[in-house]
Amino acid sequence: MPVTIYKGTLINPESPEDLIVKEHCLVAVEDGIIKGIYSEKDTLPEQYMNAEMVDFGDKLIIPAFSDLHIHASQYAQRGTGMDCLLFDWLNRYTFPQESRFQNTDYARIIYAQVIRDFLTHGTMHVNLFSTIHYDACDLFFRMLEESGMYAFTGKINMDQNSPDFYVEDTDRSLEDTERFICEHSGSGFSGRVKNILIPRFAPTCSERLLKGLGKLAEKYDLGLHTHLVESKAEAAWSKELYPQYLSDGNIYEQTGLLSGSRPKIFAHVIFPTDVEKNVLSKYNAVSVHCPESTNNITAGIMPARKMLQEGFRIALGTDVGGGHFMGTYRIVKSAIQSSKLKEFYEEDHHRLLFSQAFYMATAEGGSVFGKIGKLEPGYHFNALVLREPQDEGYTLPVLEQLERFCYMGDDRDIACRILDGKIIDPDEVYQRILNI
């Protein structure tokens, strides 16, 4: 494959404490993979001297973002019902909205907008909830494949404590899930989009359903995506429904859902007990901090800085439609703001640093998809090029430009989007996937 050289100022999230700036450097990319990073043209290896060069001047080049918890089927309800608490919000807004996805024409319209919005805001790697509807989930999987994005998705499972118009038969749920796994894997797919098991959350799943999904996790070596101790009410309800288990996290472990080797991704994790923490540590699970969503539905604030200090992995999620904005860069800002409130009201907690929140949004989130989320040799070159600040009379230092983008920026501040080494246009992708 031909090599392309990209020139600009790189910001690499090397660790949660270290954002490394490399000014005016050259990135050699072959077949979508970073082959080398060089300081000047005369330091390029001989074989790259005549390669095509894309010169972004002084513009910042950063890793593309990852969103590790979003309900794609709730896209149409984002920013509505935000005066409700969790269970009222689910019953009044969410379940009626998700039930509409039995209509695949409706699903196509919504899911195409979701994918376009992701790419518009620079998110290229996603972990998604869909609905219980097989045909709509099949369509979404194929649209994600065609878009070129990296994703984990599947069919939601829920067979109890749900409205009559939006609930599954247990046997049918398991049969459809296994069929979905078999029909969406293998040589006919790129491997960028992968299956993951998605029991909605413990109260909406019977023990028989969870144990059945646990057998599928072991049989097909699948990961898990669900909610975990999202609110005090949810955690208490899980304990009431499952008194034979120690806690929310113990339910998933004891029913076999953590047997697969692929990622275990738990959204929210706001009130983790020692049992939850043991599960997270034992299975190297990723907790997903969704501060805008949990503020909107008054669920609470994840003890993010404390969990980082204890060695837990934390990524970020928009959690649309509990969240109201599709850009993960704004969640960087919200995570820091929420941690300051946590610190103010609870003295044993501390605020997040900007570098830590940005690392969650890029390197940590990207890690579940492979060598993604950093700008280093061997990693996929999935990147964003940011426009230069428009202020007159002064220039911000590089890292302050990045911080300002996360606090004040929007999609207009993204000059270019690069996915697997190729410049992409979200509107072109949108038109293409509409024809799936």
C-alpha positions in Angstrom: 0.0 0.0 0.0 1.2 3.6 -0.7 2.4 5.6 2.2 0.9 9.0 3.0 2.7 11.5 5.2 0.6 13.8 7.4 2.2 17.0 8.8 1.0 18.9 11.8 1.3 19.2 15.6 0.4 16.0 17.3 -1.0 15.6 20.8 -0.7 12.0 22.1 -2.4 10.8 25.3 0.6 8.7 26.4 -0.8 8.1 29.9 -3.5 9.6 32.1 -1.0 12.1 33.4 0.9 12.8 30.2 -0.3 14.5 27.1 2.7 14.6 24.8 3.0 17.4 22.3 5.1 16.9 19.1 5.1 20.1 17.1 5.4 20.3 13.3 6.0 16.5 13.0 5.5 14.1 10.1 3.3 10.9 10.5 3.9 8.1 8.0 0.7 6.1 7.5 0.5 2.9 5.5 -2.7 0.8 5.1 -4.3 2.9 7.9 -1.5 2.2 10.4 1.0 4.6 11.8 4.5 3.4 10.6 6.6 6.2 12.1 6.6 9.7 13.5 9.4 12.0 12.5 10.5 15.5 13.5 11.4 16.9 10.0 11.4 15.9 6.4 15.1 15.2 6.4 14.6 12.6 9.2 12.2 10.6 7.0 13.5 7.2 6.0 14.5 7.0 2.3 11.5 4.9 1.3 9.1 7.7 2.4 10.9 10.7 0.7 8.6 10.6 -2.3 5.4 9.8 -0.5 2.3 12.0 -0.8 2.3 14.6 1.9 -0.9 16.2 3.4 0.3 19.4 5.1 -1.9 20.7 7.9 0.6 23.4 8.9 0.4 24.3 12.6 -3.0 22.7 13.1 -3.4 20.2 16.0 -3.8 16.5 15.2 -5.4 14.5 18.0 -6.8 10.9 18.3 -10.4 10.4 17.3 -12.8 10.0 20.2 -14.5 6.9 21.6 -17.9 6.7 23.1 -18.3 3.6 25.2 -22.0 4.0 26.2 -24.8 5.3 24.0 -28.3 4.3 23.3 -28.5 4.8 19.5 -32.3 4.2 19.6 -32.8 7.1 22.0 -31.2 9.7 19.6 -34.6 11.2 18.7 -35.4 11.9 22.4 -32.1 13.6 23.4 -32.7 16.8 25.3 -36.3 15.9 26.3 -37.7 14.7 29.6 -34.7 16.0 31.4 -36.8 17.0 34.4 -37.6 13.3 35.2 -35.9 10.8 37.4 -34.6 7.5 35.8 -37.6 5.2 36.0 -40.2 7.9 35.1 -38.0 8.9 32.2 -37.7 5.3 31.0 -41.5 4.7 31.1 -42.7 8.1 29.8 -40.1 8.6 27.1 -37.6 5.8 26.5 -39.6 2.6 26.2 -42.2 4.2 23.8 -39.4 5.6 21.7 -37.5 2.3 21.5 -40.7 0.4 20.6 -40.8 2.4 17.3 -37.8 0.5 16.0 -40.0 -2.5 15.1 -40.4 -0.3 11.9 -37.1 -0.7 10.0 -37.9 2.4 7.9 -37.9 4.4 11.0 -34.8 2.7 12.3 -32.9 3.5 9.1 -33.7 7.2 9.3 -32.6 7.4 13.0 -29.5 5.2 12.8 -28.2 7.0 9.7 -28.4 10.3 11.6 -26.6 8.7 14.6 -23.7 7.6 12.5 -23.4 10.9 10.7 -23.5 12.8 14.1 -20.8 10.5 15.5 -18.5 11.2 12.6 -19.4 14.9 12.5 -18.2 15.3 16.1 -15.1 13.2 15.7 -16.2 9.9 17.3 -15.1 6.9 15.4 -15.2 4.1 17.9 -18.5 3.3 19.7 -20.2 0.8 22.1 -23.9 0.9 21.5 -27.3 -0.2 22.8 -29.9 -0.8 20.2 -33.3 -2.4 20.8 -34.9 -5.8 21.1 -36.0 -5.8 17.4 -33.9 -8.3 15.3 -34.4 -6.6 11.9 -33.6 -3.2 13.1 -30.5 -4.5 14.9 -29.4 -6.3 11.8 -29.8 -3.1 9.7 -27.8 -1.1 12.3 -25.0 -3.6 12.3 -24.7 -3.4 8.5 -24.9 0.4 8.5 -22.0 0.6 11.0 -20.0 -1.8 8.8 -20.5 0.3 5.8 -19.6 3.5 7.6 -16.1 2.2 8.4 -16.5 2.9 12.1 -15.3 0.6 14.9 -18.2 -0.7 17.1 -19.5 -3.2 19.6 -23.3 -3.7 19.3 -25.9 -6.4 19.3 -29.5 -7.1 20.3 -30.9 -5.9 23.7 -32.4 -8.5 26.0 -35.2 -7.7 28.4 -38.0 -10.1 29.4 -39.5 -8.6 32.6 -40.4 -5.4 34.4 -41.0 -3.7 31.1 -44.1 -2.4 29.3 -46.3 -5.0 27.5 -45.5 -3.3 24.2 -41.8 -3.6 24.8 -40.8 -6.9 26.3 -39.5 -10.2 25.1 -40.4 -13.9 25.6 -37.4 -15.5 27.3 -36.8 -18.3 24.8 -37.3 -16.1 21.8 -34.8 -13.6 23.2 -32.2 -16.2 23.6 -32.9 -17.8 20.2 -32.8 -14.4 18.4 -29.6 -13.5 20.2 -27.8 -16.6 19.2 -29.0 -16.2 15.6 -27.8 -12.6 15.6 -24.3 -13.7 16.8 -24.0 -16.4 14.1 -25.3 -14.2 11.3 -23.1 -11.2 12.1 -19.6 -12.8 12.4 -17.2 -14.6 10.2 -15.5 -13.9 6.9 -18.3 -11.8 5.5 -17.6 -9.0 7.9 -14.6 -6.7 8.3 -14.1 -7.3 12.0 -14.4 -3.6 12.8 -18.0 -4.1 14.1 -18.3 -6.9 16.7 -21.0 -8.6 18.6 -21.5 -8.0 22.3 -24.1 -9.2 24.7 -26.5 -6.5 26.0 -28.9 -7.5 28.8 -30.4 -4.1 29.5 -29.9 -4.1 33.2 -30.6 -6.7 35.9 -34.2 -5.7 36.9 -35.4 -6.1 33.3 -33.9 -9.6 32.9 -35.0 -12.9 34.5 -32.4 -15.2 36.0 -33.1 -17.7 33.3 -32.4 -15.1 30.6 -29.2 -14.0 32.2 -28.0 -17.6 32.6 -28.9 -18.3 29.0 -26.9 -15.3 27.9 -24.0 -16.5 30.1 -23.9 -19.8 28.2 -23.7 -17.8 24.9 -20.9 -15.7 26.4 -18.9 -18.8 27.0 -19.9 -20.6 23.8 -19.0 -17.7 21.5 -16.4 -15.9 23.7 -18.4 -12.7 23.8 -18.1 -9.5 25.9 -20.8 -7.8 27.9 -22.3 -4.3 27.8 -24.8 -3.3 30.5 -25.6 -0.8 33.3 -24.1 -1.3 36.7 -25.2 0.4 40.0 -26.5 3.4 37.9 -28.6 4.8 40.8 -29.4 3.9 44.4 -32.9 2.9 43.3 -31.6 0.6 40.6 -29.1 -1.1 42.9 -31.8 -1.6 45.6 -34.2 -3.0 43.1 -31.6 -5.5 41.8 -31.0 -6.6 45.3 -34.7 -7.0 46.0 -35.2 -9.1 42.8 -32.1 -11.1 43.3 -31.7 -11.6 47.1 -29.6 -14.8 46.4 -26.8 -12.6 45.0 -24.4 -10.3 46.8 -25.0 -7.2 44.6 -25.6 -5.9 41.1 -22.1 -6.9 39.8 -22.3 -10.3 41.4 -25.4 -11.1 39.4 -23.5 -10.9 36.1 -20.6 -12.9 37.5 -22.7 -15.7 38.9 -24.9 -16.1 35.9 -21.8 -16.6 33.7 -21.9 -13.4 31.7 -18.3 -12.6 32.4 -16.9 -15.8 31.1 -16.0 -14.5 27.6 -12.5 -13.0 27.0 -13.8 -9.9 25.1 -14.4 -6.6 26.8 -16.7 -6.2 29.8 -18.1 -2.7 29.7 -20.3 -1.4 32.5 -22.0 2.0 32.2 -22.1 4.5 35.1 -20.8 2.5 38.2 -21.8 5.4 40.5 -22.2 3.5 43.7 -19.7 0.5 43.5 -19.5 -1.7 46.6 -16.5 -3.8 47.4 -18.2 -6.6 45.5 -18.5 -4.5 42.3 -14.9 -3.4 42.6 -13.8 -7.0 42.9 -15.7 -7.8 39.8 -14.2 -4.9 37.9 -10.7 -5.8 38.9 -11.0 -9.5 38.4 -12.3 -9.2 34.8 -10.3 -6.0 33.9 -13.6 -4.4 33.1 -14.1 -0.9 31.8 -16.4 1.5 33.7 -18.0 4.2 31.6 -18.4 7.6 33.1 -21.5 9.4 31.6 -21.6 12.7 33.7 -24.1 14.6 31.5 -26.6 11.8 31.6 -26.4 11.0 35.3 -26.8 14.7 36.0 -29.8 15.0 33.8 -31.6 12.1 35.4 -30.2 12.8 38.9 -28.6 9.4 39.3 -25.4 10.6 40.9 -21.7 11.2 40.2 -19.2 8.5 39.6 -16.2 8.6 42.0 -14.0 8.7 38.9 -10.7 10.1 40.4 -10.9 7.8 43.4 -11.5 4.8 41.1 -8.5 5.8 38.9 -6.3 6.0 42.0 -7.5 2.5 42.9 -6.4 1.2 39.5 -9.7 0.9 37.7 -10.2 1.5 34.0 -12.5 4.3 33.1 -13.7 5.5 29.7 -16.3 8.1 28.8 -19.8 7.9 27.3 -22.4 10.4 26.1 -25.2 8.1 27.1 -27.5 9.8 24.6 -30.5 10.0 25.1 -30.0 10.5 28.8 -27.2 12.6 27.6 -28.0 15.5 25.3 -24.9 16.0 23.1 -23.2 13.6 20.7 -19.6 15.0 21.1 -17.4 13.1 23.5 -15.1 16.1 23.8 -17.8 17.9 25.8 -18.0 14.9 28.1 -14.3 15.5 28.9 -15.4 18.9 30.2 -18.4 17.5 32.0 -16.4 14.8 33.7 -14.0 17.4 35.2 -16.9 19.7 36.3 -18.7 16.8 38.0 -15.6 15.7 39.8 -15.2 19.2 41.2 -18.8 19.0 42.6 -17.9 15.5 44.0 -14.8 17.0 45.7 -16.7 20.0 47.1 -19.4 17.9 48.7 -17.4 14.8 49.6 -14.0 15.6 51.1 -12.5 12.2 50.4 -12.9 12.7 46.6 -10.7 14.7 44.3 -11.2 16.4 40.9 -10.1 15.0 37.6 -7.2 16.5 35.7 -7.8 17.5 32.1 -5.2 15.0 31.0 -7.0 12.2 32.8 -10.4 13.0 31.3 -8.9 13.3 27.8 -7.2 10.0 28.2 -10.5 8.4 29.1 -12.1 9.8 25.9 -9.3 8.6 23.6 -6.7 6.0 24.7 -8.7 4.1 27.4 -11.9 4.1 25.3 -10.1 3.2 22.2 -8.2 0.3 23.8 -11.2 -2.0 23.8 -11.1 -1.9 20.0 -7.4 -2.8 19.6 -4.5 -0.5 18.9 -6.7 2.6 18.8 -6.8 5.9 20.7 -3.2 6.9 20.6 -0.9 8.5 18.0 2.0 6.1 18.1 3.6 3.6 15.7 1.5 0.5 15.3 -1.8 2.3 16.1 -4.6 2.9 13.6 -4.4 6.5 12.3 -7.9 7.5 13.4 -7.5 11.2 14.0 -9.0 14.7 14.0 -7.4 17.9 12.8 -8.5 20.9 14.7 -8.9 24.4 13.3 -6.7 27.1 14.8 -8.3 29.4 17.4 -9.7 32.6 15.9 -8.8 34.9 18.7 -6.9 38.0 17.7 -3.8 39.4 19.4 -2.5 36.3 21.1 -1.9 32.6 20.7 -2.7 29.9 23.2 -0.2 27.2 24.0 -0.9 23.9 22.3 -2.5 22.1 25.3 -4.6 25.1 26.2 -6.0 25.1 22.6 -7.0 21.5 23.1 -8.6 22.3 26.5 -10.5 25.2 25.0 -11.8 22.9 22.2 -13.2 20.4 24.8 -14.9 23.2 26.8 -16.0 25.6 24.0 -15.6 23.8 20.7 -18.1 22.1 18.3 -18.0 20.3 15.0 -17.1 23.4 13.2 -13.7 23.4 15.0 -12.8 20.0 13.4 -11.1 20.8 10.1 -10.6 17.2 9.0 -11.5 13.7 10.0 -9.2 10.7 9.3 -10.4 7.1 9.7 -7.9 4.3 9.0 -5.7 6.8 7.3 -8.3 8.1 4.9 -10.0 11.5 5.0 -13.7 11.1 5.4 -16.8 13.3 4.9 -19.7 12.5 7.4 -22.3 13.7 4.8 -21.0 11.3 2.2 -21.0 8.5 4.7 -24.6 9.4 5.6 -25.8 9.3 2.0 -24.1 5.9 1.4 -25.5 4.1 4.5 -29.0 5.3 3.7 -28.9 2.9 0.8 -28.1 -0.2 2.9 
